[in-house]
């Protein structure tokens, strides 16, 4: 009978421990989701999880009482059963009472730690939300039952916090890095697809990127002049097919509007540009990608022009540019922008206008993008930033295991570069 009482005490201790761990470690997001669907048990568990002082003191009272009862009961009851057997051993006869008590304490401590602490804690962590819902009701009842003792304990602990000026942390909100870590763990466990992980990480990074790193630079924009004839228009469309084209008067800074290729094809040959073009959308260069995306939704346009503080057009950004930053580069029908070609000797031939983030991402070093502050967006801009002068063909730059050689210059613009990586960097990439 005594053994069953002892096991019952250890079991009850385990219930308090598993309740405490489950309610503390349960994910609030899951409980909130289930509570919104009408799960009453989830609502009770969420209430306790949001107010830990309601149950922590109650659980500690229960655990402490059970520990005291277990110690008193086992020490007195079981040692007297064991003592006669110890007396039969001659050299222990004098110390039979002490030895019997010590053995009982060791056995009970072992059982209490394993079955009353460790196993319940493991189970509580593994099935936190499910167990939290089951124990919320009983813990709430026990908390009300022990309310006077809880009040005394809470007041005592609060007094201690005030004396030592210990304040509750304000950093309880989930951070972006924590979400990325959880997604990474989900990918490793197989619950989240790797493609989904990449998209979510790009969504987070998109908010940190300047829109100038996503735009087509003004020098690369294909535009129609107001006095372009039909043959010239067709030649530009054939060379660079797009859905919309800017209409300018003389140069890109004298932008008059935009025209869709669909309107060009369905309109009579005699139709003038001014009758087909629509107003262009302009955004300042300090807008984020998400601000531009919101403007696209409001205006139902798919492209806009980026201007600086002086009103000069810096470039063009489209809805497709933002989508590519999220899901990856879209396949192009006839050409590939910012191509990276790996050569047989292990070097890379790269377009100088490739976004610097895309360059680092290709070599699995995207985290380097956040090192320090910079005012460039492309690989060419990075080279100019490091060299501090306009380079000549054949000039080289070494940086963090990369050896970058200028292969082709288009006037003052870096067109193509040859990139070689050191053996040390190769080994890092292969890890």
N, C-alpha and C positions, 0 to 999 in steps of 0.2 A: 504493500500500500504506500509506504513511504517513497519508494522508487517512482511510482506513478505521480505522486504529488511533486516530487523534484522535477520530473520531466515536464509536468504541466507548468510549473513556474518558469522553466527555461523556454517552453513554447510561448507562453504569454510575453516573456521578455522579447522573444523574436518578433512577435506581432507588433509591439511598440517600435522596435528598431526598423522593421520593414515599412511601417507606416510613416515614420519620420523621414527615412531615405526617399521613399517614393514621392511623398508630397514636396520635398525639397528639390529633387532632381527632375520631376515631371516637366516636360516642355509645355510652357504656357500656350504657345501657338496651337498645339494639338488640342489642348483642353478647350481653348477659345473656339476652335473650329467645331468641336463636338457640342459645346454648350450652345452655339448659335443654331445648331440643328435640333435643339430641344432636349438634349441629354441632361436630365436633372442631376445625376451623379457627377457629371463633368462640371456642372455649375458649382456644386458644393466643393469639389476638389479645387476648382479655380479660386474660389473664395478663400479657402485655407492657404493655397499656394501664394496668393497675393498678400495675405496677412499672416506671415509665419509665426508672429508672436501668439497667435490664437492656439496653435497646436504644439509648438516646440517646448514650451514650458510644461504642457500637459504630458507630452511624450516623455520628457525628462523625469517628471514626477513618477510616472509609471515604471520607467526603467530603473530608477533609483530604489523605489519600494520593492520591486521584484528582486533586485540584487541583494538588498538587505535581508529579505525573507529567505532567499536561497542560501545565503551565507549562514544565517542563524540556524535555519532548519537542518541543513546538511551537516554542519559542524557538530551539532548536538546529537542528532539521531543516528547518523551512519557511523560516526567514530566509535560509538559504544558497541556496535555490531562487529566492527573490525578489530577492536582492542583485544578480545580473547585470543584471536589467532596470532596477533603480534606477541602476546605473552609466551606463547609456546616456543618462541625463538629466544634462546638463552641470553645472547648478548644484547637483545633489544628489550628484554623483560622490564628493565628499570625505566625505559623511556616509551613504554607501550602506548601510553595516552598521547604523548606528543607525536610519535610516529604515525599513529592511526589518524590523528587530526590532520597532519601534514599530507598524508596520502589522499584522504578524502577531499581536502582543499584542492590538491592538484587535479584530481579527477573531475571534480565539480567545475573548477575553473576552465579546464579543457573543454568540457561539454558546453559550458556557458559561452565561451568564446566562439567555438565552431558553430554550434546549433542555435545559439542565442544572439550572435553578433555577425560573424562573417557570412554565413550562408544567407540569412535574411537580407543583409546589405547587398550581396551580389544579386539576389532575386529582385530586390527593390530597384536596383539600377537597371537591370535588364528589362523589366516590365513596369517601368515607372508610371506611365499614364494609366494603364489598366488597373494596377494595384491602388493607385491614388484614388480612383473613382470608387473602388470597393471600400476603402478604409475611411473615406472622408466623413461618412455618416457616423460610424462608431467613434472616431476621433473627436468629432464635433460634440457628441454626447458626453464623452469623457472630459472634454475641456470645460463644459458647463458644470459637470459634477465637481471638478476640482478648481472651480473659478476662484474661490478665496485664496487658495494656495498660489494659483497662477498670478493673481493680482500682486501678492506679496513678492513673488519671484521677479515679475516684470518691473515692479517699482525698484527693487534692489539692483537689478541689472542696469536699468536706465540711470540710476544714481551713479553707478560706476562709470557709465559712458560720459556723463556730464562732468564728473570729477576729472577724468583724464582727457576731456574734450575730444572724444571719438565720435565722428559724425558718419552718417550713412553715406556710402559711396554714391555719387551721381552718375557713375559710368556703367549703369545697369543696362542701357540700351544696347541692342545687338548692333555690332559694327559690320562694315562691309567686309573686313578681313575675316570675321567669324563666319559670315555667310559663305564666303569663298571656301573656307576650311570645311564647313559642313557639306558643301557641294562636292568638294574633292573626296571627302570620306564616302559620300553616296556613290560617286563614280567608281571608287575602288571596290565598294561592296556590290556594285552591279545594279543598284536601284535607280541610278541616274545615268543616262546615256552620255558617252564622251562628247558627242556633238552638242548635246544640251549644255554640258559644262562649258564648252568653248563659247557658245552663244551668250550664256549668262555672264561670263567673265568679260566678254567684249562689251556687253551692255553697261557694266560697271565702268569700264575704261572709257567708253564713249563720252560719259559725262565729264571726264577730266580732260578730254582732247579739245584743242582749239579748232574752230571750223576751218581755219586757214590750212590745217593739216589734211583736211578732207577735200578741199576745193580743187578745181582745175584752174591753174594759174592763168592770168589774163593773156599771157603770150601763147597759150595753147588753145584758147577759145576760138572755135571756127564761127565766124559771123558773116552776115550778108551786108553788103553796102547798098544804100538806097538806089544807086545807079547801076548795080550789077545786072547784066543781061541774063537771059534764060540759060545760055550755054555755061556761063560762069557759075550760076547757081547749081546746075546739074553736076558740074565737075566737083564742086565742094561737097555736095551731098554724097556723090559716089566715093570720094576720097575719105570723108569722115561722116558716116551715117549716124544721125541723131534724131530724136523725136521733135525737138524744138531748136530753133536757131535765133540768136540775137540779130536785130536789125539796127545798123549804126549808120551814121552820116560822117564818113571820113575816117574815124577811128573809134576804138572800143569805148573811150570815155564819153563819146557823144551818142550814147545809146538811146534809141527811139522806142524800142519795144521788142517783143518776141513774136515769132511766127511758128506755127506747127507745120511739120512736113505733110500732115494729112490735109490741112487747108490749102497748101500749095498745090497738091496733086488734084484736088477736086474742084479748084477754082478755075474759071476761064483764063486763058493766056493773057488777056488784056487787063486782068485785075492787078491793081497796084499794091505794093507792099503796105502802104498806109491803110488800105481797106481790110487787110488780113491780120495785121499785127495787133497784139494785145499788150496792155501795160505790163512792164517788167516789175518784179518784186525785188526790193533792196533790203539788205540787213547790215547792221554794223559788224565790224570784225570781232567785237568782243562778245557777240552772242555765242551761246553754247549750241551744240548739235541738237539738244532737246528743245531749245527755244526755236530753232529753225524748223524742226519737225512740227512743232505746234503751229507755226505760221503756215506751213504747207497745209495743215488740216483746216485752218481757218479760211485760207484764200483759195483752197482747192487747186493750187499750182504745184508743179513738181520740180521747179528750179527757181533759184534766186541769185542775185549778184551781191557779192560781199564788197563793201566800201570801207575805206579808212576814215579817219577823223576829218580829212580834207575833202572827202567826197570822191576820191579817186577809186575806180573799180580795181579791186585786187584779184578777183577771180569769180568763178561760178561754182555753185554747189547744187547738186540735184538730190532728189529723194533716193535715187539709186546709189549715190555716194554714201548716204547715211546707212542704207540697208546693207551695203557691202561691208561697212565698218562693223555691223552686228553679225551677219551670217557668213562673212567671208567674201572673197572676190567672186563676182558673177562671171560666167563664161561669156566671152565676146565672140560674135559671129565671124569677124574678119581680122581682128587684130587683138593684141594683148597689151594693156597698159602697164608700164613700170615692170617690165619683164626681168626676172632673175634667171640667168642661164648658167647652169653648172657645167664647167668644161672638164675635159678628160684628165687634165693635170690637177684637178681638185680646186681650182680657183673659180671665181664667180664673176660673170659679166653682168653688171647691174646698171639700170637707168638711174641717172643722177637725181631725177625728180621723184623717185619713190619716197613715200612718207617715211620719215626716220623710224617711226614706231613699227611700220611694216617690215623695215629692214631688220630691226632688232628682233622682232617676233619670228622672222624666218630662221634666225640663228638661235632661237630659244633664249633670248636675253632681253625680253620685254621689260623686265624689272629695272634695267639700266635707264629706261626713259625717265624715271622719277628721280634720278640723281641730279640734284642741283637745278637751277633755273636756266632757261634758255629761250631765245627768241627766234628759233628756226623751226621749220616743219619738215623739211625734206633732207635726204642724205646730202644733197649738194649744199644746202644751208648749213648742215653740220660741218662739212669740210671747210667752208668759208669761215665758220665760227672758230674752228681750231687753227686754221692757217693764218687768219687775219689778213689775207690778201687774195686777190684773184689768181688762181694757180695757172700754170702752163701745162701743156700736154707732157706727160712723163713724170710729173711731180708726184711724190708719194707722201703718205701720212700714216703713221703707226699709232694705234690706239687700242689698248686693252686686248691685245692678241690679234687685232685686225691690221692688215697692211693694205692700204687703199691707194691705188695708182690711178691717176687721171689718164684716161685713154683717148677721150674725144672732147673737144671744147666747141661749142656753137657760139662763136663770138665771145662774150664774157660769161656765158652760161656753161656749167658743167653738164655735159650730155651723157657720157658713159664713163664708168669707172670699173677697174678690175680689182677684185677683193680677194686677198689670200688670208687664211686663218692659221694661226700658230698651232703647233702640235698640242700644246697645253690646253688651248681653247677647244680643239677637236675632242680631246679626252673629256673635258667638262661637258660638252654637248652629247657625248655618247653615254654618259653616266645615267 
